[in-house]
Amino acid sequence: MQAVARAFFHVPVVGWLLRDAVHGLPDARYYFIFNLLVLFAALVYFFGYPFLIVSALTATAAMLVTLVILTASDMFSRLGKKRAAR
């Protein structure tokens, strides 16, 4: 996993900004978040309403998967306790 992160840090511009946000000055995180917001606004400006809809649907799918993972983790811990009790 660390090799993938290191490889991503070598990607021009985006990787450099991410590396600076992770390992740089404390203010760099806020600049990185601001850059992401400006990028999102620029993409909405250039591609318009369809980009906004696609990003909202993507966020919805990500949240649904997160909820399923969070609620399913309780089920898996119960199965492990039942197997250990046998």
Secondary structure, DSSP 8 states (H G I E B T S, - for coil): -HHHHHHHHTSTTHHHHHHHHHHS-THHHHHHHHHHHHHHHHHHHHH-HHHHHHHHHHHHHHHHHHHHHHHHHHHHHHHHHHHHH-
